[in-house]
Amino acid sequence: MFSLLPARSTDYAPGPLRLGYARRARRLAYLTSSILTLAMAGLLFRMVPRQATLARASSYMDLVRSLFGLFRDEPLLTVRGVLALLIFAAFNVLWVPLVLPLSTPPFSLSHTAIGLFGLAGLAGELGAGRAGRLADLGFSQRTTGLSLALMFASWLPIALMEYSLWALKAL
């Protein structure tokens, strides 16, 4: 339905009709969105099973305090948590400052072009599901080792960036 709307309000309507057409198109989009949202809410209300209420609901602070017991009793959870924290930190240290060299000469990329590099995060999202399934199958050591190796290998294209963007695109 939205593909029938013009890309810009000035595509088909001359003069004062432009504003009216754009307003109607916007209202139609909002109306359609709200109807679809209500339909989805109704479907979810009917299809999601009801949960029995607990006799005593835990407070948020009780749940946070229980984490310390889990860390004490489950050393593997602590090790995996620290590794995940370090991988996440290294990933952010790698990608967040990348904006600075890409926006300055010799590259001088636009905000849009720099944003396209963010699509590389989509590959990480797709890989996270597969990594979780491998860990569930008992390959957690191998999966963690592979993710650490990939993380360290991802720094090489950053080091070569002053020579060419091709290495960074391959990342």
FILO-562194 format. One record per residue: residue number from 1; residue in three letters; y, z, x of N, C-alpha, C in turn. Coordinates in nm, 2 decimals, m for minus. Example, Ala and Ser with C-alpha at 12.3 -4.5 7.8 and 13.67 -1.06 7.14 Angstrom:
// FILO-562194
+-----+-----+--------+--------+--------+--------+--------+--------+--------+--------+--------+
!   i !  aa !     nv !     nw !     nu !    cav !    caw !    cau !     cv !     cw !     cu !
+-----+-----+--------+--------+--------+--------+--------+--------+--------+--------+--------+
!   1 ! ALA !  m0.57 !   0.78 !   1.32 !  m0.45 !   0.78 !   1.23 !  m0.33 !   0.78 !   1.32 !
!   2 ! SER !  m0.22 !   0.71 !   1.28 !  m0.11 !   0.71 !   1.37 !   0.00 !   0.79 !   1.29 !
+-----+-----+--------+--------+--------+--------+--------+--------+--------+--------+--------+
END
This chain:
// FILO-562194
+-----+-----+--------+--------+--------+--------+--------+--------+--------+--------+--------+
!   i !  aa !     nv !     nw !     nu !    cav !    caw !    cau !     cv !     cw !     cu !
+-----+-----+--------+--------+--------+--------+--------+--------+--------+--------+--------+
!   1 ! MET !  m0.12 !   0.00 !   0.08 !   0.00 !   0.00 !   0.00 !   0.13 !   0.00 !   0.09 !
!   2 ! PHE !   0.12 !   0.08 !   0.20 !   0.24 !   0.09 !   0.28 !   0.26 !  m0.04 !   0.36 !
!   3 ! SER !   0.16 !  m0.12 !   0.38 !   0.18 !  m0.25 !   0.45 !   0.26 !  m0.35 !   0.37 !
!   4 ! LEU !   0.28 !  m0.33 !   0.24 !   0.35 !  m0.42 !   0.16 !   0.50 !  m0.39 !   0.17 !
!   5 ! LEU !   0.54 !  m0.27 !   0.22 !   0.68 !  m0.24 !   0.24 !   0.73 !  m0.31 !   0.37 !
!   6 ! PRO !   0.86 !  m0.36 !   0.37 !   0.91 !  m0.43 !   0.48 !   0.93 !  m0.33 !   0.60 !
!   7 ! ALA !   0.93 !  m0.38 !   0.72 !   0.95 !  m0.30 !   0.84 !   1.09 !  m0.23 !   0.84 !
!   8 ! ARG !   1.19 !  m0.30 !   0.79 !   1.32 !  m0.24 !   0.78 !   1.38 !  m0.27 !   0.64 !
!   9 ! SER !   1.47 !  m0.19 !   0.60 !   1.52 !  m0.21 !   0.47 !   1.61 !  m0.33 !   0.46 !
!  10 ! THR !   1.65 !  m0.39 !   0.57 !   1.74 !  m0.51 !   0.57 !   1.66 !  m0.64 !   0.57 !
!  11 ! ASP !   1.53 !  m0.63 !   0.57 !   1.45 !  m0.75 !   0.58 !   1.46 !  m0.85 !   0.46 !
!  12 ! TYR !   1.47 !  m0.79 !   0.34 !   1.46 !  m0.87 !   0.22 !   1.59 !  m0.87 !   0.13 !
!  13 ! ALA !   1.65 !  m0.75 !   0.14 !   1.76 !  m0.73 !   0.04 !   1.90 !  m0.75 !   0.11 !
!  14 ! PRO !   1.98 !  m0.84 !   0.05 !   2.12 !  m0.86 !   0.10 !   2.21 !  m0.75 !   0.05 !
!  15 ! GLY !   2.31 !  m0.72 !   0.13 !   2.43 !  m0.64 !   0.09 !   2.39 !  m0.50 !   0.03 !
!  16 ! PRO !   2.45 !  m0.47 !  m0.08 !   2.44 !  m0.33 !  m0.14 !   2.30 !  m0.30 !  m0.19 !
!  17 ! LEU !   2.21 !  m0.40 !  m0.21 !   2.08 !  m0.38 !  m0.26 !   1.99 !  m0.31 !  m0.15 !
!  18 ! ARG !   2.03 !  m0.32 !  m0.02 !   1.95 !  m0.27 !   0.09 !   1.93 !  m0.12 !   0.07 !
!  19 ! LEU !   2.03 !  m0.05 !   0.04 !   2.02 !   0.10 !   0.03 !   1.93 !   0.14 !  m0.09 !
!  20 ! GLY !   1.95 !   0.07 !  m0.20 !   1.86 !   0.10 !  m0.32 !   1.72 !   0.07 !  m0.29 !
!  21 ! TYR !   1.69 !  m0.04 !  m0.22 !   1.55 !  m0.07 !  m0.19 !   1.49 !   0.03 !  m0.10 !
!  22 ! ALA !   1.56 !   0.07 !   0.00 !   1.51 !   0.17 !   0.10 !   1.49 !   0.30 !   0.03 !
!  23 ! ARG !   1.58 !   0.34 !  m0.06 !   1.57 !   0.47 !  m0.13 !   1.44 !   0.46 !  m0.22 !
!  24 ! ARG !   1.42 !   0.35 !  m0.29 !   1.30 !   0.34 !  m0.37 !   1.17 !   0.34 !  m0.29 !
!  25 ! ALA !   1.17 !   0.27 !  m0.18 !   1.06 !   0.27 !  m0.09 !   1.02 !   0.41 !  m0.04 !
!  26 ! ARG !   1.13 !   0.48 !   0.00 !   1.11 !   0.61 !   0.05 !   1.05 !   0.71 !  m0.06 !
!  27 ! ARG !   1.11 !   0.70 !  m0.18 !   1.06 !   0.78 !  m0.29 !   0.92 !   0.74 !  m0.32 !
!  28 ! LEU !   0.88 !   0.62 !  m0.32 !   0.74 !   0.58 !  m0.35 !   0.65 !   0.63 !  m0.24 !
!  29 ! ALA !   0.69 !   0.63 !  m0.12 !   0.61 !   0.69 !  m0.01 !   0.59 !   0.84 !  m0.03 !
!  30 ! TYR !   0.70 !   0.91 !  m0.06 !   0.68 !   1.05 !  m0.08 !   0.60 !   1.09 !  m0.21 !
!  31 ! LEU !   0.62 !   1.01 !  m0.31 !   0.54 !   1.03 !  m0.43 !   0.39 !   1.01 !  m0.41 !
!  32 ! THR !   0.36 !   0.90 !  m0.34 !   0.22 !   0.87 !  m0.31 !   0.16 !   0.98 !  m0.22 !
!  33 ! SER !   0.24 !   1.02 !  m0.12 !   0.19 !   1.13 !  m0.03 !   0.16 !   1.26 !  m0.11 !
!  34 ! SER !   0.25 !   1.29 !  m0.20 !   0.23 !   1.42 !  m0.27 !   0.12 !   1.41 !  m0.37 !
!  35 ! ILE !   0.10 !   1.29 !  m0.43 !  m0.02 !   1.27 !  m0.52 !  m0.15 !   1.28 !  m0.44 !
!  36 ! LEU !  m0.15 !   1.22 !  m0.33 !  m0.27 !   1.22 !  m0.25 !  m0.30 !   1.36 !  m0.19 !
!  37 ! THR !  m0.19 !   1.44 !  m0.16 !  m0.21 !   1.58 !  m0.12 !  m0.26 !   1.66 !  m0.23 !
!  38 ! LEU !  m0.21 !   1.65 !  m0.35 !  m0.26 !   1.73 !  m0.46 !  m0.41 !   1.69 !  m0.49 !
!  39 ! ALA !  m0.44 !   1.56 !  m0.48 !  m0.58 !   1.52 !  m0.51 !  m0.67 !   1.58 !  m0.40 !
!  40 ! MET !  m0.63 !   1.58 !  m0.28 !  m0.71 !   1.64 !  m0.17 !  m0.73 !   1.79 !  m0.19 !
!  41 ! ALA !  m0.62 !   1.86 !  m0.23 !  m0.63 !   2.00 !  m0.26 !  m0.72 !   2.03 !  m0.37 !
!  42 ! GLY !  m0.72 !   1.95 !  m0.47 !  m0.81 !   1.97 !  m0.59 !  m0.96 !   1.95 !  m0.54 !
!  43 ! LEU !  m0.98 !   1.85 !  m0.46 !  m1.12 !   1.82 !  m0.41 !  m1.17 !   1.94 !  m0.32 !
!  44 ! LEU !  m1.08 !   1.98 !  m0.24 !  m1.12 !   2.10 !  m0.15 !  m1.14 !   2.22 !  m0.23 !
!  45 ! PHE !  m1.06 !   2.25 !  m0.33 !  m1.08 !   2.37 !  m0.41 !  m1.22 !   2.36 !  m0.48 !
!  46 ! ARG !  m1.26 !   2.25 !  m0.52 !  m1.39 !   2.23 !  m0.59 !  m1.51 !   2.23 !  m0.50 !
!  47 ! MET !  m1.49 !   2.17 !  m0.38 !  m1.60 !   2.15 !  m0.29 !  m1.63 !   2.26 !  m0.19 !
!  48 ! VAL !  m1.53 !   2.33 !  m0.15 !  m1.55 !   2.43 !  m0.05 !  m1.61 !   2.55 !  m0.11 !
!  49 ! PRO !  m1.73 !   2.60 !  m0.05 !  m1.79 !   2.71 !  m0.11 !  m1.71 !   2.84 !  m0.10 !
!  50 ! ARG !  m1.73 !   2.92 !  m0.20 !  m1.66 !   3.05 !  m0.21 !  m1.72 !   3.15 !  m0.11 !
!  51 ! GLN !  m1.64 !   3.23 !  m0.04 !  m1.69 !   3.33 !   0.05 !  m1.69 !   3.46 !  m0.01 !
!  52 ! ALA !  m1.79 !   3.54 !   0.01 !  m1.79 !   3.68 !  m0.03 !  m1.69 !   3.76 !   0.05 !
!  53 ! THR !  m1.62 !   3.84 !  m0.02 !  m1.52 !   3.92 !   0.05 !  m1.59 !   4.04 !   0.12 !
!  54 ! LEU !  m1.54 !   4.07 !   0.24 !  m1.59 !   4.18 !   0.32 !  m1.55 !   4.31 !   0.26 !
!  55 ! ALA !  m1.63 !   4.41 !   0.27 !  m1.60 !   4.54 !   0.22 !  m1.48 !   4.60 !   0.29 !
!  56 ! ARG !  m1.47 !   4.58 !   0.43 !  m1.36 !   4.62 !   0.50 !  m1.31 !   4.51 !   0.59 !
!  57 ! ALA !  m1.19 !   4.46 !   0.56 !  m1.14 !   4.35 !   0.64 !  m1.08 !   4.40 !   0.77 !
!  58 ! SER !  m1.12 !   4.33 !   0.88 !  m1.07 !   4.37 !   1.01 !  m0.93 !   4.33 !   1.03 !
!  59 ! SER !  m0.85 !   4.41 !   1.10 !  m0.71 !   4.37 !   1.13 !  m0.71 !   4.29 !   1.25 !
!  60 ! TYR !  m0.60 !   4.22 !   1.27 !  m0.59 !   4.13 !   1.39 !  m0.61 !   4.21 !   1.52 !
!  61 ! MET !  m0.55 !   4.33 !   1.52 !  m0.55 !   4.41 !   1.64 !  m0.70 !   4.46 !   1.67 !
!  62 ! ASP !  m0.78 !   4.48 !   1.57 !  m0.92 !   4.52 !   1.59 !  m0.99 !   4.40 !   1.65 !
!  63 ! LEU !  m0.96 !   4.28 !   1.61 !  m1.03 !   4.17 !   1.67 !  m0.98 !   4.15 !   1.81 !
!  64 ! VAL !  m0.86 !   4.17 !   1.84 !  m0.81 !   4.15 !   1.98 !  m0.87 !   4.26 !   2.07 !
!  65 ! ARG !  m0.88 !   4.38 !   2.02 !  m0.95 !   4.49 !   2.10 !  m1.10 !   4.46 !   2.12 !
!  66 ! SER !  m1.16 !   4.39 !   2.03 !  m1.30 !   4.37 !   2.05 !  m1.33 !   4.27 !   2.16 !
!  67 ! LEU !  m1.23 !   4.19 !   2.19 !  m1.24 !   4.09 !   2.30 !  m1.26 !   4.16 !   2.44 !
!  68 ! PHE !  m1.20 !   4.28 !   2.46 !  m1.22 !   4.35 !   2.58 !  m1.36 !   4.40 !   2.60 !
!  69 ! GLY !  m1.42 !   4.44 !   2.49 !  m1.57 !   4.47 !   2.49 !  m1.65 !   4.35 !   2.52 !
!  70 ! LEU !  m1.62 !   4.24 !   2.46 !  m1.70 !   4.12 !   2.49 !  m1.69 !   4.08 !   2.64 !
!  71 ! PHE !  m1.57 !   4.09 !   2.69 !  m1.55 !   4.06 !   2.84 !  m1.62 !   4.15 !   2.92 !
!  72 ! ARG !  m1.63 !   4.28 !   2.88 !  m1.70 !   4.38 !   2.96 !  m1.85 !   4.36 !   2.95 !
!  73 ! ASP !  m1.90 !   4.33 !   2.83 !  m2.05 !   4.32 !   2.81 !  m2.11 !   4.18 !   2.84 !
!  74 ! GLU !  m2.02 !   4.08 !   2.84 !  m2.07 !   3.94 !   2.87 !  m2.00 !   3.88 !   2.99 !
!  75 ! PRO !  m2.05 !   3.90 !   3.11 !  m1.98 !   3.85 !   3.23 !  m1.97 !   3.70 !   3.23 !
!  76 ! LEU !  m2.07 !   3.63 !   3.17 !  m2.06 !   3.48 !   3.17 !  m1.94 !   3.43 !   3.09 !
!  77 ! LEU !  m1.91 !   3.50 !   2.98 !  m1.80 !   3.47 !   2.90 !  m1.67 !   3.48 !   2.98 !
!  78 ! THR !  m1.66 !   3.59 !   3.06 !  m1.54 !   3.61 !   3.15 !  m1.53 !   3.49 !   3.25 !
!  79 ! VAL !  m1.64 !   3.46 !   3.31 !  m1.63 !   3.35 !   3.41 !  m1.59 !   3.22 !   3.35 !
!  80 ! ARG !  m1.66 !   3.18 !   3.23 !  m1.62 !   3.06 !   3.16 !  m1.48 !   3.06 !   3.11 !
!  81 ! GLY !  m1.43 !   3.17 !   3.06 !  m1.30 !   3.18 !   3.02 !  m1.20 !   3.16 !   3.13 !
!  82 ! VAL !  m1.22 !   3.22 !   3.25 !  m1.13 !   3.20 !   3.36 !  m1.13 !   3.06 !   3.41 !
!  83 ! LEU !  m1.25 !   3.00 !   3.41 !  m1.26 !   2.86 !   3.45 !  m1.19 !   2.77 !   3.35 !
!  84 ! ALA !  m1.20 !   2.79 !   3.22 !  m1.13 !   2.71 !   3.12 !  m0.98 !   2.73 !   3.14 !
!  85 ! LEU !  m0.94 !   2.85 !   3.17 !  m0.79 !   2.88 !   3.19 !  m0.74 !   2.80 !   3.31 !
!  86 ! LEU !  m0.82 !   2.80 !   3.41 !  m0.77 !   2.73 !   3.54 !  m0.77 !   2.58 !   3.52 !
!  87 ! ILE !  m0.87 !   2.53 !   3.45 !  m0.87 !   2.38 !   3.42 !  m0.75 !   2.35 !   3.33 !
!  88 ! PHE !  m0.73 !   2.42 !   3.23 !  m0.62 !   2.40 !   3.14 !  m0.48 !   2.40 !   3.22 !
!  89 ! ALA !  m0.47 !   2.50 !   3.31 !  m0.35 !   2.52 !   3.38 !  m0.33 !   2.40 !   3.48 !
!  90 ! ALA !  m0.44 !   2.36 !   3.55 !  m0.43 !   2.25 !   3.64 !  m0.40 !   2.12 !   3.57 !
!  91 ! PHE !  m0.45 !   2.10 !   3.45 !  m0.43 !   1.98 !   3.37 !  m0.28 !   1.98 !   3.34 !
!  92 ! ASN !  m0.22 !   2.09 !   3.30 !  m0.08 !   2.09 !   3.26 !   0.01 !   2.07 !   3.38 !
!  93 ! VAL !  m0.03 !   2.13 !   3.49 !   0.05 !   2.12 !   3.62 !   0.05 !   1.97 !   3.66 !
!  94 ! LEU !  m0.06 !   1.90 !   3.63 !  m0.07 !   1.76 !   3.66 !   0.01 !   1.67 !   3.57 !
!  95 ! TRP !   0.01 !   1.69 !   3.44 !   0.07 !   1.59 !   3.35 !   0.21 !   1.63 !   3.31 !
!  96 ! VAL !   0.25 !   1.75 !   3.30 !   0.38 !   1.79 !   3.25 !   0.49 !   1.74 !   3.35 !
!  97 ! PRO !   0.48 !   1.76 !   3.48 !   0.59 !   1.72 !   3.57 !   0.59 !   1.57 !   3.59 !
!  98 ! LEU !   0.49 !   1.50 !   3.54 !   0.48 !   1.35 !   3.56 !   0.60 !   1.28 !   3.51 !
!  99 ! VAL !   0.66 !   1.33 !   3.41 !   0.78 !   1.27 !   3.35 !   0.89 !   1.24 !   3.45 !
! 100 ! LEU !   0.91 !   1.34 !   3.54 !   1.02 !   1.32 !   3.64 !   1.01 !   1.20 !   3.73 !
! 101 ! PRO !   0.90 !   1.18 !   3.80 !   0.89 !   1.06 !   3.88 !   0.89 !   0.93 !   3.80 !
! 102 ! LEU !   0.83 !   0.93 !   3.68 !   0.82 !   0.81 !   3.60 !   0.96 !   0.77 !   3.54 !
! 103 ! SER !   1.05 !   0.86 !   3.53 !   1.18 !   0.83 !   3.47 !   1.28 !   0.80 !   3.57 !
! 104 ! THR !   1.25 !   0.81 !   3.70 !   1.35 !   0.78 !   3.80 !   1.31 !   0.66 !   3.88 !
! 105 ! PRO !   1.40 !   0.60 !   3.95 !   1.36 !   0.48 !   4.03 !   1.26 !   0.52 !   4.13 !
! 106 ! PRO !   1.17 !   0.43 !   4.16 !   1.16 !   0.29 !   4.14 !   1.10 !   0.25 !   4.00 !
! 107 ! PHE !   1.05 !   0.35 !   3.93 !   0.98 !   0.31 !   3.80 !   1.08 !   0.30 !   3.69 !
! 108 ! SER !   1.16 !   0.40 !   3.67 !   1.26 !   0.40 !   3.56 !   1.20 !   0.36 !   3.43 !
! 109 ! LEU !   1.10 !   0.42 !   3.39 !   1.03 !   0.39 !   3.26 !   1.11 !   0.45 !   3.15 !
! 110 ! SER !   1.10 !   0.39 !   3.03 !   1.16 !   0.44 !   2.91 !   1.08 !   0.56 !   2.86 !
! 111 ! HIS !   1.14 !   0.63 !   2.76 !   1.07 !   0.75 !   2.70 !   0.95 !   0.70 !   2.63 !
! 112 ! THR !   0.95 !   0.58 !   2.57 !   0.83 !   0.53 !   2.50 !   0.72 !   0.50 !   2.60 !
! 113 ! ALA !   0.75 !   0.44 !   2.71 !   0.65 !   0.40 !   2.81 !   0.59 !   0.53 !   2.87 !
! 114 ! ILE !   0.68 !   0.63 !   2.90 !   0.63 !   0.76 !   2.95 !   0.54 !   0.82 !   2.85 !
! 115 ! GLY !   0.58 !   0.82 !   2.72 !   0.49 !   0.87 !   2.62 !   0.36 !   0.81 !   2.60 !
! 116 ! LEU !   0.35 !   0.68 !   2.64 !   0.22 !   0.61 !   2.64 !   0.12 !   0.68 !   2.74 !
! 117 ! PHE !   0.17 !   0.73 !   2.84 !   0.08 !   0.80 !   2.94 !   0.02 !   0.93 !   2.87 !
! 118 ! GLY !   0.09 !   0.98 !   2.77 !   0.03 !   1.09 !   2.69 !  m0.10 !   1.05 !   2.62 !
! 119 ! LEU !  m0.11 !   0.92 !   2.59 !  m0.24 !   0.88 !   2.53 !  m0.36 !   0.91 !   2.61 !
! 120 ! ALA !  m0.34 !   0.93 !   2.74 !  m0.45 !   0.96 !   2.83 !  m0.51 !   1.10 !   2.78 !
! 121 ! GLY !  m0.43 !   1.18 !   2.72 !  m0.48 !   1.30 !   2.67 !  m0.59 !   1.28 !   2.56 !
! 122 ! LEU !  m0.58 !   1.17 !   2.49 !  m0.68 !   1.13 !   2.39 !  m0.82 !   1.12 !   2.45 !
! 123 ! ALA !  m0.83 !   1.07 !   2.57 !  m0.95 !   1.06 !   2.64 !  m1.01 !   1.20 !   2.66 !
! 124 ! GLY !  m0.92 !   1.29 !   2.70 !  m0.96 !   1.43 !   2.72 !  m1.02 !   1.49 !   2.59 !
! 125 ! GLU !  m0.95 !   1.46 !   2.48 !  m0.99 !   1.51 !   2.35 !  m1.13 !   1.46 !   2.31 !
! 126 ! LEU !  m1.15 !   1.33 !   2.34 !  m1.28 !   1.27 !   2.31 !  m1.39 !   1.33 !   2.40 !
! 127 ! GLY !  m1.36 !   1.36 !   2.52 !  m1.45 !   1.41 !   2.62 !  m1.48 !   1.56 !   2.59 !
! 128 ! ALA !  m1.39 !   1.63 !   2.53 !  m1.41 !   1.77 !   2.51 !  m1.53 !   1.80 !   2.41 !
! 129 ! GLY !  m1.54 !   1.71 !   2.31 !  m1.65 !   1.72 !   2.21 !  m1.78 !   1.70 !   2.28 !
! 130 ! ARG !  m1.79 !   1.60 !   2.36 !  m1.91 !   1.57 !   2.43 !  m1.95 !   1.68 !   2.53 !
! 131 ! ALA !  m1.85 !   1.73 !   2.60 !  m1.87 !   1.84 !   2.69 !  m1.92 !   1.97 !   2.62 !
! 132 ! GLY !  m1.87 !   1.99 !   2.50 !  m1.92 !   2.11 !   2.42 !  m2.06 !   2.09 !   2.38 !
! 133 ! ARG !  m2.10 !   1.97 !   2.34 !  m2.24 !   1.94 !   2.30 !  m2.33 !   1.95 !   2.42 !
! 134 ! LEU !  m2.29 !   1.90 !   2.54 !  m2.37 !   1.92 !   2.66 !  m2.39 !   2.07 !   2.69 !
! 135 ! ALA !  m2.28 !   2.14 !   2.68 !  m2.30 !   2.29 !   2.71 !  m2.39 !   2.36 !   2.61 !
! 136 ! ASP !  m2.38 !   2.32 !   2.49 !  m2.47 !   2.37 !   2.38 !  m2.62 !   2.34 !   2.41 !
! 137 ! LEU !  m2.64 !   2.22 !   2.48 !  m2.78 !   2.18 !   2.51 !  m2.83 !   2.25 !   2.64 !
! 138 ! GLY !  m2.75 !   2.33 !   2.70 !  m2.80 !   2.41 !   2.82 !  m2.75 !   2.35 !   2.95 !
! 139 ! PHE !  m2.66 !   2.25 !   2.94 !  m2.60 !   2.19 !   3.06 !  m2.47 !   2.24 !   3.10 !
! 140 ! SER !  m2.44 !   2.37 !   3.07 !  m2.30 !   2.42 !   3.09 !  m2.26 !   2.42 !   3.24 !
! 141 ! GLN !  m2.36 !   2.45 !   3.33 !  m2.32 !   2.45 !   3.48 !  m2.28 !   2.31 !   3.52 !
! 142 ! ARG !  m2.36 !   2.21 !   3.48 !  m2.34 !   2.08 !   3.52 !  m2.21 !   2.02 !   3.46 !
! 143 ! THR !  m2.19 !   2.06 !   3.33 !  m2.07 !   2.01 !   3.26 !  m1.94 !   2.07 !   3.32 !
! 144 ! THR !  m1.95 !   2.20 !   3.36 !  m1.83 !   2.27 !   3.42 !  m1.81 !   2.20 !   3.56 !
! 145 ! GLY !  m1.91 !   2.18 !   3.64 !  m1.90 !   2.12 !   3.77 !  m1.84 !   1.98 !   3.76 !
! 146 ! LEU !  m1.89 !   1.90 !   3.66 !  m1.83 !   1.77 !   3.65 !  m1.69 !   1.77 !   3.60 !
! 147 ! SER !  m1.65 !   1.86 !   3.51 !  m1.51 !   1.87 !   3.47 !  m1.42 !   1.91 !   3.59 !
! 148 ! LEU !  m1.47 !   2.00 !   3.67 !  m1.39 !   2.04 !   3.79 !  m1.37 !   1.93 !   3.89 !
! 149 ! ALA !  m1.48 !   1.85 !   3.91 !  m1.47 !   1.74 !   4.00 !  m1.38 !   1.63 !   3.94 !
! 150 ! LEU !  m1.38 !   1.61 !   3.81 !  m1.29 !   1.51 !   3.75 !  m1.14 !   1.56 !   3.76 !
! 151 ! MET !  m1.12 !   1.69 !   3.75 !  m0.99 !   1.74 !   3.75 !  m0.93 !   1.73 !   3.90 !
! 152 ! PHE !  m1.02 !   1.76 !   4.00 !  m0.97 !   1.74 !   4.13 !  m0.95 !   1.59 !   4.17 !
! 153 ! ALA !  m1.03 !   1.51 !   4.12 !  m1.02 !   1.36 !   4.14 !  m0.89 !   1.31 !   4.07 !
! 154 ! SER !  m0.85 !   1.37 !   3.97 !  m0.73 !   1.32 !   3.90 !  m0.60 !   1.34 !   3.98 !
! 155 ! TRP !  m0.60 !   1.42 !   4.08 !  m0.49 !   1.44 !   4.16 !  m0.47 !   1.33 !   4.26 !
! 156 ! LEU !  m0.57 !   1.25 !   4.29 !  m0.56 !   1.14 !   4.39 !  m0.46 !   1.03 !   4.34 !
! 157 ! PRO !  m0.47 !   0.99 !   4.21 !  m0.37 !   0.89 !   4.16 !  m0.23 !   0.94 !   4.17 !
! 158 ! ILE !  m0.21 !   1.07 !   4.14 !  m0.08 !   1.13 !   4.15 !  m0.03 !   1.12 !   4.30 !
! 159 ! ALA !  m0.11 !   1.14 !   4.39 !  m0.07 !   1.13 !   4.53 !  m0.04 !   0.99 !   4.57 !
! 160 ! LEU !  m0.10 !   0.89 !   4.51 !  m0.08 !   0.75 !   4.54 !   0.03 !   0.69 !   4.45 !
! 161 ! MET !   0.09 !   0.77 !   4.37 !   0.19 !   0.71 !   4.27 !   0.31 !   0.65 !   4.34 !
! 162 ! GLU !   0.35 !   0.70 !   4.45 !   0.47 !   0.64 !   4.51 !   0.45 !   0.50 !   4.56 !
! 163 ! TYR !   0.32 !   0.46 !   4.57 !   0.29 !   0.32 !   4.61 !   0.27 !   0.23 !   4.50 !
! 164 ! SER !   0.21 !   0.28 !   4.39 !   0.17 !   0.19 !   4.28 !   0.14 !   0.27 !   4.15 !
! 165 ! LEU !   0.18 !   0.22 !   4.04 !   0.14 !   0.28 !   3.91 !   0.00 !   0.25 !   3.87 !
! 166 ! TRP !  m0.06 !   0.15 !   3.93 !  m0.20 !   0.11 !   3.89 !  m0.30 !   0.22 !   3.91 !
! 167 ! ALA !  m0.28 !   0.30 !   4.01 !  m0.38 !   0.41 !   4.03 !  m0.36 !   0.51 !   3.92 !
! 168 ! LEU !  m0.24 !   0.53 !   3.88 !  m0.21 !   0.62 !   3.77 !  m0.26 !   0.57 !   3.64 !
! 169 ! LYS !  m0.25 !   0.44 !   3.61 !  m0.31 !   0.38 !   3.49 !  m0.46 !   0.39 !   3.49 !
! 170 ! ALA !  m0.52 !   0.38 !   3.60 !  m0.67 !   0.39 !   3.61 !  m0.71 !   0.53 !   3.57 !
! 171 ! LEU !  m0.63 !   0.62 !   3.59 !  m0.66 !   0.76 !   3.56 !  m0.68 !   0.78 !   3.41 !
+-----+-----+--------+--------+--------+--------+--------+--------+--------+--------+--------+
END
